[in-house]
């Protein structure tokens, strides 16, 4: 098999060729490794090579497994593989070796995937772009000057660059859908509790980050993968209704006529003209497919989403760092954490239990708002992001701010910054970039980014559909319909 033949197949297609003995798993792994060596120096997507692990896995492969022999990558955050380096892209954990394997990773192995590397992310998954001090920046294969999004940007860049047909991703504020949008991929965030993060993790980010799946080039890959990894493990905090049938069967069922509310509204800034074009293009396709599409106002308070997510992030970050420090028997040092995240860590220690719990209680307001919306509409359609992929570094603090921040961190005076312009400016930049994805993390709803539009600069612009809790089936049926109406699989960057 040549690389040109390899990239014309999705993961399901490659596995079928293995089962038919038209290609050997060793051949697929060699192609993936060769492609890694060719393009990873340009995009910095893979930060840990596990080539030997992959080769050993082939010797133990069950050729009848659903993804037999398909090369695969793990995001270096939230999920772990025993005996391998696990960093969360932080110097605090740069030497940590996992002692357990996450259940979802074991399911992937049992399903026949050949894991041969781990992908770059943002430190502790905090930034919705991949620019970290430990491994450096990941670049977008469509334009190497632009962000691939985050925090699953390494996985998305690797898939877009043709290294693998799909890779793991997880989502605490949009981290499946954001990079899917930036890289021209399909990204489904399942309902809270659909996929277990056990036994190592449970209620990540109080449930906002308890969403694990993948980024892929085809809808059927995500559907088949969700069938493989869904389900609970003992001790999981969320148990939800089981699907009526396998998701791989759902995508073969004709999508019924849907009532879809769409919005151009940008709650934190001026709407990007490319987003408007992307929504108009999508609405036209939906209408041609027989769906009822109506313009609506955003049916929830975007300011409440941003306030709740901010309180959550700084509180959970602080607790995470304290837990790591406790487990290793040594407190975190200022030089081990990126300056902005050290500031958030110290502020997180000062946030009151009352303030944190009030924020969590207000999630219910958002959930009820969306329940009311879904009494009339099946899905909410918005742009995935607030703007097209930006130049790397654009959302980072200015150089003078970084100097001041490092100084205040070094003398322990970060409390002075709690209500300063640096914090407010950072929040403003982030939510201008991601005004839409975090909602579904707080409500637990399934949500997907679909690659239906490319900008004038040939950058992917995703559109996002959010559905009723537990109803991944409707999203996947629609995605399969849209994929057929407006194919994207062969739209790939030239590297």
N, C-alpha and C positions, 0 to 999 in steps of 0.2 A: 504494500500500500504506500502511495506517495502522500505527502502532506496535503496536496490539492484534493486528493480523494478523501483523506481524513476529515478535512474541514467541511466537506459536503454532508457529513453525517452528524446527527445529534447523538446523545448518549444511548438512547434506545436503539437507534440504528446501528451503532458500533457493537453493542451487545448482541444484536441479532446476527451480525456478521461473524462474531466469535462463536456463537452457538452453531452456526452453519459451517464452521471451520474454514471460512473464506479468508480469515485473518487471525493471526495468533496474538494473544495478550502481550507477549514480549515485543511484538512488532508495534503495537499501539503505544506501549510505554516508551519505546525507543523514539517514536515520532514525537511524543509529548515532551520528552527530555530534550531532544534536539531543538524543538521549537522554543523551549524555555531558554536554552543557551543562546539562541538567535535574538530573541526579543526582550528577555528580561533585563538585560543591561540598559535597554532604552526606557522601560516602563517601571521597573522596580516593583513588580507585583508579588513575586515569590521571595520570601525572606528566610525560609528554612528548607533546605533540600533534604528529602527523605528517599533518595533514589534506591538505596540498599533495602529499605523497608518495602518499597514497592516491588522490587525484584523478588524478595522473599515471599511476598504476598501471592505472587503468581504461582509459586510452587504449591500453595495451599488452596488454590482457587477451585471453587465448584462451578463448572462450566454451565450448569443449568440455572444459576442464580440470575435474577432479573437484569443486573447491570454487569454481568460477567466480563472482566477484563478491561473495563472502561477507566482510563486514567482520571484521577480525581485529586482535588486540592481542598485543604481545610483552612478556614479562616483562623488566625491565631488569636482568637478571643471567644470566651464563653464555653467552647467545647474543647475537650482534651483527648489526647492519645497517649496512653501509658508509655513511659520510657523515652518521650521526646520533649524537646524544649517547648515551653509554653510561657510567653512573655507578656501578653496583652499590650505589646508594643511599648513597654515601659522599662526604663533602666532599673526600676524597683524589682522587676522579676526576670531580668535578663539571663540569669543563670538557673532559673527554676526548671526542674524536670518533673513532668507529670507522673503521679503515682497511681492514677486511675484512668480508665477510658470512659468517656461519656457514652451513655446508652445510644444516643443518636449516631455517634461515630461507629460503635460496634455494629449497629444495624446497617450502616453503609458498607462496612467490611464484609459482613455476612451476605449483603446483597451483591457482592462481587466487585465493588469499586476497588481500584488499585491506587491507594494513597501514596503520593510521591513528593509532597511538599506542603508548606503552609504559606498563607498569604498575608500581606501587609494590611494593617489597620491603623486607626488612630489610637493614641494612648487611652486605654480603658474604654475605647469606643465612644469617647466624649464628643469629638468633633465630627461633623458630617462631611468630612474630607480627610484625605490621608496625607498628613504632613507631620511626621514625628521625629523626635531627636535621636531615637535609637536606630532606626533603619532608614530614615530619610523619606522623601516624597515619592508617592506613586503617581504616575502620569497617565493621562487618558490616551489610549491608542488612536483615537480619532483626531487628536491634536495634542502633541506632547507638552505644549505650554499650559494646558488646561487640566483642571481637577477631574479625576474619575468619580468624584463623590465619595461618600463614606457612610458609616465606617467600614463597610465591606468593599472598599474600593480596590483592594488588591485582588480579591476574587473576581470582581467584575472586569477589571482590566485584563486579567489572565484569560477569561472566557472570550472577551471581545477580540483579543489578540490571537485567538485560535489555539492556545496552549491546551485547553480542555473544553469540552462542550458545556460543562456545568461545574459549579463549585459551591461550597457551602457559604451561607451568609446568615446573619442574624440581625434582628431589628428591634432597637430600643427607642428610636425616635424617627425611624424611616430608613434604617441602614441596609435594608434589602432593596427598597424601592428607589432610594436616592441614587445609588450607583447603577442600578438597572436603567434608570432614566438617562444618566450621563453617558452610558456605554452602548445604548441601543439594544438592551436585553429585556427579557421578560422577568419580572420579579414579583412574586406573591408572598405577602406576609400573612401567614395563617392566623386563625383565631387563637386567642390566648388559651393555652392548655392543649392545643392540638398536637404539638410535638414536645416531648419531655426533654428537659435539660438535666435530668437526674443521671447518676446519683450525686454528682458533684455539686450541682446547682439546683435551686428550686425557684424561689420567688425573686428573680433578678429585677432590680430597680422597682421593687414593689409590684411586679407584674408587668410593667411597661416593656421590659426587655425579655420577657419570657416568650419569645417568638423566634423560632429557628426554622430555616429551610435552605434556599439556594438562590442563585441567579443562573439563568439558562438562556439558550438561544431559541428553544422551542417550548411551546406550551405543554406538549406531551411529556417532555423531560421533567418539568416541575410536577405534573400530575402523577406520573409514575413514582417519582422520588417521594412525594408526599404520602403515597400509599405505602412505600417502604418504611418510612421513619415515623409515621404518626402513631399515636398511642401513648399510654401512660406507664410509668414505673412506680414501684412502691414508694410512698412518701411524697408524691407530687402534690403541690398545693391546689392545682386546678384539674378537675375532671369534667370533661364536656361531652355532649352528646356525640355518639359515634356516627360516622357518615352512613347514609342509606345504602351506598354501593361504592365500590372502588372509584377513585377519582379518574383513573385511566379509562373507566367506562363512561363517566360523566361527560368527558370531552367528545365522546362519539354521539352523544344525544343532542338533537337539535335544540338550540337555545329558544325558549319561548319568547313571545313579545314582552319586552321589559319597559317599565316606566322609569325613566332616568332623569334626575334633576342635575343640571350642570351650572357651574358658576365661573365667571371670569374674575371674580373679586379677589384682590390681593390685600389682605388686611394690614400689612406692614409696609406698604410702599406702592410704587407705580407698577402696574402689570407690564411684563415684558411683551413686546409686540409678537415675538415668536410663540409665546404661550397662547396668546389670543388666536394666532393662526393654527396652532396645534389643536385647540379645542374646536374651532370652526371646522377643521378638517375631520375631526373625530365625530362631531355631531352629524356631518353630512353622511359619513359611512354608516352610523347608527340608524339614521333615517332610511337610508337605502336598504338596510337589513330589516326594516319593518318595526323598529322600536319607537316608542313615544318619548320624545326628548323635550324638556322644558327648562328654560333658564330660571334659576332660583337664587336667593341670597344664601350665603353660607349659613347653615342651620344650627350654628353653635357659636360660642364666644371664643374667638381666636386669642384674645388677650388672656382669657382664663387658661387656655391651653398652654400658652407660653409661661405664664406665672406658675402653673402647677408643675410643668416640666422643669423649670429652673430650680424650684425648691427641691424637687425630687433628685435632680442630678447632683447638686452639691451635697445633699445629705447622704445619698447612696455612695458617692465617690469617697467621701470622708470615711464612711463605715467600711468600704472595701479596702482602703489603704490601711486602716487600723487593723482589720482582720488579717491582712497579709503580714503586717508587722508583728502581730501577736503570734502567728503561726511560725514565723522565722526566728522569733525571739529577739528582735532588734527593731527599734522604731525607724520609721521612714526618715530619710535625710533630704534636705532641700535640693541637693544636687541629683537626687534619684528621680525627681518628678519634673516634668516640664513646667516652666514658670507660671503660666496661666492656670494650669491644673493644680499647682501647689497653692495658688491663691484660692481657688475654689475649694480645695481640701481644707484649708484653714478656716475659710468662711463656713464650710459645712459643719465644722466642730462648734461653731458659735450659733448655728440656727437652733431655735428652741424646738422641743418636742411638740409643743402646741402649734407652732408654725408649720412643721412638717405634716402633722396629722390633719390640720385644717386643709392643707393642699390636697392630701389624699382623699379626704371626705368630699371635696369638690369635684372629684372625678365623676361622682354620681350625677352631678348636674349635666356634664357632657354626655354621659351615657343615656340619660333620659331625653336629652335634646335630640340625639340621633335616633332613639326609639320612636319618638314622635315623627321625625322626618320619614322613617321607614314605614310608617303607617300609610303613607301616600306614595312613596317612591321606593323602587327596588334597590337602586344604586345612586350614589353621589359621584359625579364626575367633576374633577378639577385638574388643573395642571399638576404634575407630580411635584415640581419645584417652583420657586418664585422667580427664577431667571435661568437663562441658559448656563452651561458650565463656564465657570469663571477662571481667570488666570491663577495659577498656583501662587499662593501667598497673599492673595487679595483680601482674605478674611482674617489674616493674622494681625495682632496688634502692631502699630507702627513702631519703627525702630526706637524712637525715643521712649515710647511706652514700655517696650521690652526692657530697656536699660533701667528705667525707674522701677519696674516690677521686680526685676532681679535684685535690685538694691533693697527694696522694702522686704522682699522675701528673706534676704540674708540677715536682716536685723530684726526680723520677727514683727514687722509693723504692718502686716497685710490687713489688719482690722481697720486701718485707716481708709482702705479702698472699697469697703463694702457698698457705699452708696455714691462712689465717684463715677466720673464719665467713662472710665475704662470698662467697668462692669456693664453699664447701660449701653455703651457703644458696641461691646461684644455681643450682648443679647440682641441688639437691633440688627447687626450684621447677620447673625445666625438665623434669626426668624424671617429676615427678608429673603434668605436662601431657602429655608424649609418651613414656610407658613402652613403647609397642608399635611405632611406625613405624620407628625406626632399625635394627631387626634386619635387615630386608630390604635396607637400604643396605649393610650389612657383608657379608651373604651373597650379594648380587646377585640375589636372587629377585624375581619379579614379585609385586606386591601391589596391592590395590585397596580404595578406600573406597567404600561403596555407601550412598546416602541412603534408608534404609528406616524411619526413626523420627524423630519430633519430640518435644521435651520439653514439659512442662506449660507452660513459658513460650513455647512455639512457636519454640524454637531447634532447628536440625537436629542430630541425633546420628548420626554415621556408624558403620557397622560395617566391619571390615577382614578381608579374606580374603587369605591369603598362600599361594602355590602353589609347585610345583617349578620349579627353574631352567629357563628357556626355554619354560615352558608357559603363556604368556599365553592360549592358545586355550581352555583349561579355564576360566580366570577369566572370559573374555569370554562364553563360552557360558552360564555360570552367571549372570553379570550380566544378560544379555539375558532369561534366564528369570525372574529376580527383578524386573526392570523390568516385565515383562508381568504378573506375579502381584501386584505392589504398585507401581503406577505413581507416579512422582514428578515427571514433567515439568511438570505444571500446578501444582505446589506452588511458588509464587513469593512473595517478600516484597512488601509493599505500601509503596512509597516515594512 
